[in-house]
Amino acid sequence: MNNSQRDHRTAVTWIEGEIENLVRDLGKPNASAAATSAITLAFLLRAISDEEQRNYRARIDQIYATFNTSNKQGAAA
């Protein structure tokens, strides 16, 4: 495994861990800050591609959309 592959693997592992933390912390202030920062830094360091960056950001948006939908349904019940 070359350095670029190792950097990519490390970045993906880090981002996945931060997304797991985001899911645990949903509803708290700045829950997505660490995940968003990890994605941005990994992209700026060229450890992940532009497409991967977009996919991770879309994943965070989907997590929040699901969370917000479930909260609205719970409040209506």
C-alpha positions in Angstrom: 0.0 0.0 0.0 1.5 3.4 -1.0 1.3 6.6 1.0 -1.7 7.9 -1.0 -3.7 4.8 -0.4 -2.8 4.8 3.3 -3.8 8.5 3.6 -7.1 7.7 1.9 -7.8 4.8 4.2 -6.9 6.8 7.3 -9.2 9.7 6.1 -12.1 7.4 5.4 -11.8 5.7 8.8 -11.6 9.1 10.5 -14.6 10.4 8.6 -16.7 7.3 9.3 -15.9 7.5 13.0 -17.0 11.2 13.1 -20.2 10.3 11.2 -20.9 7.7 13.9 -20.4 10.3 16.6 -22.7 12.6 14.7 -25.4 10.0 14.7 -25.0 9.6 18.5 -25.0 13.3 19.1 -28.0 14.3 16.8 -30.0 17.0 18.4 -27.1 18.5 20.2 -25.6 21.8 19.1 -22.9 21.5 16.5 -23.3 17.8 16.2 -22.0 17.7 12.7 -19.0 20.0 13.3 -16.4 17.3 13.7 -17.6 15.2 10.7 -17.8 18.3 8.5 -14.4 19.4 9.5 -12.9 15.9 8.9 -14.4 15.8 5.4 -13.2 19.3 4.6 -9.7 18.7 5.9 -9.4 15.3 4.1 -10.5 16.9 0.9 -8.1 19.9 1.2 -5.3 17.4 1.9 -6.4 15.5 -1.2 -6.9 12.3 0.8 -10.4 12.0 -0.6 -11.8 13.0 -4.0 -14.3 15.7 -4.8 -16.9 13.0 -5.5 -16.2 11.4 -2.1 -16.5 14.8 -0.4 -19.9 15.4 -2.1 -21.1 11.9 -1.1 -20.1 12.4 2.6 -21.8 15.8 2.7 -24.9 14.3 1.1 -24.8 11.6 3.7 -24.8 14.1 6.5 -27.6 16.0 4.9 -29.6 12.8 4.7 -28.9 11.9 8.3 -30.3 15.4 9.3 -33.3 15.0 6.9 -34.2 11.7 8.5 -33.7 13.1 12.0 -35.9 16.1 11.3 -38.6 14.1 9.7 -38.8 11.7 12.6 -38.9 14.6 15.1 -41.8 16.3 13.1 -43.7 13.0 13.1 -43.1 12.4 16.8 -44.3 16.0 17.6 -47.5 15.5 15.6 -48.4 12.2 17.4 
